[in-house]
Amino acid sequence: MPLTFTRGSRTLFDMKNTIVVHLGPGRHRSYDIVIKAGALTTLPSIITKRWPGRRVFLVTDANVSRLYAKTLQDAFDDVGIDSALFEVPAGEETKSIDIYYALLGALLESGIKRNSLVIALGGGVVGDLAGFAAATVLRGVEFIQVPTSLLAQVDSSVGGKVGIDHEAGKNLIGAFHQPSFVLIDPAVLRTLPQTEFHNGLAEVIKIAAALDAGFFRLLERNTSRITRTDTRFLSTVIHRAVSLKAAVVEHDERESGLRKSLNLGHTIGHAIEATSDFAIKHGEAVAIGLVAESQLAVSAGLLAVDDYVRLLRLLAQCHLPAKVPSGINEKKFFRTLSVDKKNTGAEPSFVLLRKIGVSLVGVRLPHARIQALLR
């Protein structure tokens, strides 16, 4: 059911629900991430306090629009915020040059100015597309991330990586454009389809496996509690995942070193996703990538079999796939792998697990070993 928006200045969060991302000196170099069930209803009052008099351009997709966007726009009207709503199709295909160009045209025709505010309300696709539009229209305007999928809440909404896809691969066109504010409401996940919820759990597991053995153990011991309806525990999981990512972003905003560890499972995952023409969802592809790349780590003598089994078990308990799909187009797979944006040489560059909670960045493996894994 859609949330009910009300007037008033009372906020539903305090500092214990807020993570501050510090990115150094300069305007808009730091921002708050608020994680609180029910916080979506406070967005109109937040904007009137922090960005008084700004015109708002709300970008969402067809699925989210019917649940939240139009009700939210009415709430903007109630507090005197001038807003415009832009609805794009749902699905990865929306991250295309054609839809990006159409969105730019719609923003310009609607009178967007440099002091306007773009709000991305939706999953990772909407966040990436709207964020890239905000980064490039009029050479950049501020934007707010309001992620409505678990995957976007724990991953794409934080860190400022925005962009669109190219036929050569995923996210090859884009920019670093940090949001001015991120509002994460775990309660909206109750309306998320179960398959999409599982999809997001892949990124949670990735963050834990790459960076925090304690977090990984927490997930292992509480798999029955990781549901859309246990909002309290889910808030704890999201807060831990976002805190880890925010800390990494603070140390390596432009992905020159430490931040590459967040690409665990993504080298093979992105290639599988693109090779399937995005029939395989991002989280499912990342889960397959985590397993495949961990198999490579085991075969290279980097990862203990026991840790590999723990990863495999947790993914299975979270209803995520583990096998490279049969009939994969090997030529297309390796072509996509070769243009991965993390590559710095002729051979693909991987992030591999050393053990649960510790990852190695920039591991290169011979083509034949990857080919053998596929087969």
Secondary structure, DSSP 8 states (H G I E B T S, - for coil): --------S--S--GGGEEEEE--SSTT-EEEEEE-TTGGGGHHHHHHHHSTT--EEEEEEHHHIIIIIHHHHHHHHHTT--EEEEEE-SSGGGSSHHHHHHHHHHHHHTT--TT-EEEEEESHHHHHHHHHHHHHGGG--EEEEEE-SHHIIIIITSS-EEEEEETTEEEEEEEE---SEEEE-GGGGGGS-HHHHHHHHHHHHHHHHHH-HHHHHHHHHTGGG-SSS-HHHHHHHHHHHHHHHHHHHHH-TT-SSGGGGGGTTHHHHHHHHHHTTT-S-HHHHHHHHHHHHHHHHHHTT-S-HHHHHHHHHHHHHTT---S--TT--HHHHHHHHHT-TT--SSS-EEEEEEETTEEEEEEE--HHHHHHHH-
